[in-house]
Amino acid sequence: MQQVNVRFHSMDQIRQFISTIEKLDDNFDLGSGHRVVDAKSILGVLALDLSGPLRLRYHSDDLGIREKIAPFLC
């Protein structure tokens, strides 16, 4: 399992992030505090507190994922 912190500054960034990870077969969880949602779900992401960094966890050995999500990393 990999874990990184991501941050979004606009709705457009959220859409771009989801569009990026939707193309991947791996599972992604996005969390804030005790709440964890499916990161591929726009409604789930919008239910989180977006004012600070979010914890992204994913289960993959693909080192290219980090490069694909680089624009959203904090």
mmCIF file of the C-alpha atoms, coordinates in Angstrom:
data_MODEL
# 
_entry.id   MODEL 
# 
loop_
_atom_site.group_PDB 
_atom_site.id 
_atom_site.type_symbol 
_atom_site.label_atom_id 
_atom_site.label_alt_id 
_atom_site.label_comp_id 
_atom_site.label_asym_id 
_atom_site.label_entity_id 
_atom_site.label_seq_id 
_atom_site.pdbx_PDB_ins_code 
_atom_site.Cartn_x 
_atom_site.Cartn_y 
_atom_site.Cartn_z 
_atom_site.occupancy 
_atom_site.B_iso_or_equiv 
_atom_site.pdbx_formal_charge 
_atom_site.auth_seq_id 
_atom_site.auth_comp_id 
_atom_site.auth_asym_id 
_atom_site.auth_atom_id 
_atom_site.pdbx_PDB_model_num 
ATOM 1  C CA . MET A 1 1  ? 0.000   0.000  0.000   1.00 0.00 ? 1  MET A CA 1 
ATOM 2  C CA . GLN A 1 2  ? 1.193   3.468  -0.910  1.00 0.00 ? 2  GLN A CA 1 
ATOM 3  C CA . GLN A 1 3  ? 0.152   6.660  0.852   1.00 0.00 ? 3  GLN A CA 1 
ATOM 4  C CA . VAL A 1 4  ? 0.579   10.277 -0.266  1.00 0.00 ? 4  VAL A CA 1 
ATOM 5  C CA . ASN A 1 5  ? -1.064  13.607 0.525   1.00 0.00 ? 5  ASN A CA 1 
ATOM 6  C CA . VAL A 1 6  ? -3.010  15.474 -2.143  1.00 0.00 ? 6  VAL A CA 1 
ATOM 7  C CA . ARG A 1 7  ? -4.678  18.865 -2.208  1.00 0.00 ? 7  ARG A CA 1 
ATOM 8  C CA . PHE A 1 8  ? -7.248  20.421 -4.523  1.00 0.00 ? 8  PHE A CA 1 
ATOM 9  C CA . HIS A 1 9  ? -7.669  24.152 -5.147  1.00 0.00 ? 9  HIS A CA 1 
ATOM 10 C CA . SER A 1 10 ? -10.614 24.017 -7.549  1.00 0.00 ? 10 SER A CA 1 
ATOM 11 C CA . MET A 1 11 ? -13.422 21.860 -8.911  1.00 0.00 ? 11 MET A CA 1 
ATOM 12 C CA . ASP A 1 12 ? -11.480 21.586 -12.140 1.00 0.00 ? 12 ASP A CA 1 
ATOM 13 C CA . GLN A 1 13 ? -8.552  20.007 -10.271 1.00 0.00 ? 13 GLN A CA 1 
ATOM 14 C CA . ILE A 1 14 ? -10.897 17.489 -8.651  1.00 0.00 ? 14 ILE A CA 1 
ATOM 15 C CA . ARG A 1 15 ? -12.310 16.555 -12.071 1.00 0.00 ? 15 ARG A CA 1 
ATOM 16 C CA . GLN A 1 16 ? -8.804  16.195 -13.524 1.00 0.00 ? 16 GLN A CA 1 
ATOM 17 C CA . PHE A 1 17 ? -7.697  14.035 -10.594 1.00 0.00 ? 17 PHE A CA 1 
ATOM 18 C CA . ILE A 1 18 ? -10.682 11.705 -10.870 1.00 0.00 ? 18 ILE A CA 1 
ATOM 19 C CA . SER A 1 19 ? -10.308 11.515 -14.646 1.00 0.00 ? 19 SER A CA 1 
ATOM 20 C CA . THR A 1 20 ? -6.656  10.529 -14.178 1.00 0.00 ? 20 THR A CA 1 
ATOM 21 C CA . ILE A 1 21 ? -7.231  7.753  -11.646 1.00 0.00 ? 21 ILE A CA 1 
ATOM 22 C CA . GLU A 1 22 ? -10.404 6.415  -13.316 1.00 0.00 ? 22 GLU A CA 1 
ATOM 23 C CA . LYS A 1 23 ? -8.200  5.134  -16.127 1.00 0.00 ? 23 LYS A CA 1 
ATOM 24 C CA . LEU A 1 24 ? -6.237  2.984  -13.678 1.00 0.00 ? 24 LEU A CA 1 
ATOM 25 C CA . ASP A 1 25 ? -7.373  -0.458 -12.501 1.00 0.00 ? 25 ASP A CA 1 
ATOM 26 C CA . ASP A 1 26 ? -6.094  0.071  -8.960  1.00 0.00 ? 26 ASP A CA 1 
ATOM 27 C CA . ASN A 1 27 ? -8.191  0.948  -5.895  1.00 0.00 ? 27 ASN A CA 1 
ATOM 28 C CA . PHE A 1 28 ? -7.817  4.460  -4.475  1.00 0.00 ? 28 PHE A CA 1 
ATOM 29 C CA . ASP A 1 29 ? -9.109  5.674  -1.104  1.00 0.00 ? 29 ASP A CA 1 
ATOM 30 C CA . LEU A 1 30 ? -9.160  9.335  -0.163  1.00 0.00 ? 30 LEU A CA 1 
ATOM 31 C CA . GLY A 1 31 ? -9.468  10.357 3.452   1.00 0.00 ? 31 GLY A CA 1 
ATOM 32 C CA . SER A 1 32 ? -9.843  13.318 5.741   1.00 0.00 ? 32 SER A CA 1 
ATOM 33 C CA . GLY A 1 33 ? -9.888  12.628 9.471   1.00 0.00 ? 33 GLY A CA 1 
ATOM 34 C CA . HIS A 1 34 ? -11.907 9.462  10.093  1.00 0.00 ? 34 HIS A CA 1 
ATOM 35 C CA . ARG A 1 35 ? -13.817 9.696  6.819   1.00 0.00 ? 35 ARG A CA 1 
ATOM 36 C CA . VAL A 1 36 ? -12.555 7.611  3.885   1.00 0.00 ? 36 VAL A CA 1 
ATOM 37 C CA . VAL A 1 37 ? -14.175 7.521  0.441   1.00 0.00 ? 37 VAL A CA 1 
ATOM 38 C CA . ASP A 1 38 ? -13.573 5.942  -2.947  1.00 0.00 ? 38 ASP A CA 1 
ATOM 39 C CA . ALA A 1 39 ? -11.309 8.470  -4.667  1.00 0.00 ? 39 ALA A CA 1 
ATOM 40 C CA . LYS A 1 40 ? -12.897 7.666  -8.045  1.00 0.00 ? 40 LYS A CA 1 
ATOM 41 C CA . SER A 1 41 ? -16.270 8.961  -6.811  1.00 0.00 ? 41 SER A CA 1 
ATOM 42 C CA . ILE A 1 42 ? -16.825 12.684 -7.318  1.00 0.00 ? 42 ILE A CA 1 
ATOM 43 C CA . LEU A 1 43 ? -19.639 12.693 -4.752  1.00 0.00 ? 43 LEU A CA 1 
ATOM 44 C CA . GLY A 1 44 ? -17.395 10.936 -2.253  1.00 0.00 ? 44 GLY A CA 1 
ATOM 45 C CA . VAL A 1 45 ? -14.564 13.409 -2.796  1.00 0.00 ? 45 VAL A CA 1 
ATOM 46 C CA . LEU A 1 46 ? -16.932 16.372 -2.453  1.00 0.00 ? 46 LEU A CA 1 
ATOM 47 C CA . ALA A 1 47 ? -18.159 14.972 0.873   1.00 0.00 ? 47 ALA A CA 1 
ATOM 48 C CA . LEU A 1 48 ? -14.678 15.442 2.364   1.00 0.00 ? 48 LEU A CA 1 
ATOM 49 C CA . ASP A 1 49 ? -13.237 18.534 4.011   1.00 0.00 ? 49 ASP A CA 1 
ATOM 50 C CA . LEU A 1 50 ? -11.291 19.988 1.092   1.00 0.00 ? 50 LEU A CA 1 
ATOM 51 C CA . SER A 1 51 ? -9.763  22.868 3.061   1.00 0.00 ? 51 SER A CA 1 
ATOM 52 C CA . GLY A 1 52 ? -6.576  20.943 3.825   1.00 0.00 ? 52 GLY A CA 1 
ATOM 53 C CA . PRO A 1 53 ? -4.488  18.073 2.517   1.00 0.00 ? 53 PRO A CA 1 
ATOM 54 C CA . LEU A 1 54 ? -6.176  14.719 1.988   1.00 0.00 ? 54 LEU A CA 1 
ATOM 55 C CA . ARG A 1 55 ? -4.643  11.276 2.479   1.00 0.00 ? 55 ARG A CA 1 
ATOM 56 C CA . LEU A 1 56 ? -4.620  9.168  -0.689  1.00 0.00 ? 56 LEU A CA 1 
ATOM 57 C CA . ARG A 1 57 ? -4.009  5.440  -0.290  1.00 0.00 ? 57 ARG A CA 1 
ATOM 58 C CA . TYR A 1 58 ? -3.691  3.024  -3.155  1.00 0.00 ? 58 TYR A CA 1 
ATOM 59 C CA . HIS A 1 59 ? -2.674  -0.568 -3.593  1.00 0.00 ? 59 HIS A CA 1 
ATOM 60 C CA . SER A 1 60 ? -0.300  -0.872 -6.519  1.00 0.00 ? 60 SER A CA 1 
ATOM 61 C CA . ASP A 1 61 ? 3.287   -1.668 -7.369  1.00 0.00 ? 61 ASP A CA 1 
ATOM 62 C CA . ASP A 1 62 ? 3.093   0.616  -10.426 1.00 0.00 ? 62 ASP A CA 1 
ATOM 63 C CA . LEU A 1 63 ? 5.675   3.336  -9.839  1.00 0.00 ? 63 LEU A CA 1 
ATOM 64 C CA . GLY A 1 64 ? 4.130   5.394  -12.649 1.00 0.00 ? 64 GLY A CA 1 
ATOM 65 C CA . ILE A 1 65 ? 1.057   6.227  -10.578 1.00 0.00 ? 65 ILE A CA 1 
ATOM 66 C CA . ARG A 1 66 ? 2.956   8.768  -8.514  1.00 0.00 ? 66 ARG A CA 1 
ATOM 67 C CA . GLU A 1 67 ? 4.055   10.496 -11.717 1.00 0.00 ? 67 GLU A CA 1 
ATOM 68 C CA . LYS A 1 68 ? 0.454   10.602 -13.002 1.00 0.00 ? 68 LYS A CA 1 
ATOM 69 C CA . ILE A 1 69 ? -0.877  12.182 -9.804  1.00 0.00 ? 69 ILE A CA 1 
ATOM 70 C CA . ALA A 1 70 ? 2.123   14.513 -9.329  1.00 0.00 ? 70 ALA A CA 1 
ATOM 71 C CA . PRO A 1 71 ? 0.140   17.728 -10.074 1.00 0.00 ? 71 PRO A CA 1 
ATOM 72 C CA . PHE A 1 72 ? -2.088  17.031 -7.060  1.00 0.00 ? 72 PHE A CA 1 
ATOM 73 C CA . LEU A 1 73 ? 0.580   16.098 -4.508  1.00 0.00 ? 73 LEU A CA 1 
ATOM 74 C CA . CYS A 1 74 ? 1.346   18.486 -1.648  1.00 0.00 ? 74 CYS A CA 1 
# 
